[in-house]
């Protein structure tokens, strides 16, 4: 059988089946899809590839899924560090966004984020930010995969001036992406404290009609929960349940403030939770009870959050932090093992976005979204278990190559669809503009 590409590798980690590792195997790719995973010698006998990639010291794994980002905020990386969430937002981030968050800011910040994520093995991300149409355009040009948020808040921003305008623009974005194979839209109400009941109800009806995900910050801090009880007489999760928002399409981000009953209740709705361990640690927001969520059968994915609160988009680092923190919070060294952390960063993220039939694992028939990690470096020697090495020892600098739908977007650490020097130049220009700003 004639095919486009055959990638021969020392290890293939498909994620599904769970914990499986194939040694000295190859992945056959044709028309952007995986058409075979089999021993290398057998693959050469069965397939006639146009191109053969030899990767004798590499592991191949599914493209990483960053299930919660604010990509354009890469231009705010390091601008206001070491502050609690609401002070960080109200005194620094929101004033800067009011002044600068226009189309050019989102374009340049998104390009910077795309380049960083690709170089870290991320092939798909779920974004929440202003001007999602601009984000979508940049993603399409790069060849990456994304779900972009139809943002919703009660107050005017540079993107929209009213709830009606947020919803109208969001639906226009959704329609514009109907025929895009790699970019989709999700409703993105910011948080319970920024969106009131009536807009949430209108959005829920639209989400049901379109069978569209809902992506929302929820129970991020103890103060958010306290304010929710003061404003609505109940905890935010209960309020959203009463508004009938919770269900299999719902993606709750952070969830650091949960009691046992809430975990059980959320599990019954079948929604997903996105754990952002490094952002939660940096902002001292709290600890997501990952082991308890997994034990309850909840789909837990991983996200970096925005580069302004992390301060990177490094999903390999996020996996390690999630595994280590999960053990500490549970008081159990067996909690969140390496294979589970890897699944959270791949297949669980795909499931949260409704894309698990297409991406998230290396299986015949799925899209060829593939990452190659060079594990021959001294930092990952001696190697006993490649999954363990990837989660606990490897770094994103060992990502050598990335394919999305069979298209090579990173070739031996070099971006193929993005201009690195131009992206860096634009980022430095924004640094000068923001450094000259006086918010006092």
Beta strands, then each sheet from edge to edge (+ up, - down):
strand 1: 2-13
strand 2: 22-30
strand 3: 33-39
strand 4: 48-62
strand 5: 64-69
strand 6: 122-127
strand 7: 145-152
strand 8: 183-189
strand 9: 214-218
strand 10: 250-254
strand 11: 272-275
strand 12: 299-302
strand 13: 370-374
strand 14: 399-404
strand 15: 407-411
strand 16: 414-415
sheet 1: 3+ 2- 1+ 4+ 13- 14+ 15- 16+
sheet 2: 5+ 6+ 7+ 8+
sheet 3: 9+ 10+ 11+ 12+
end
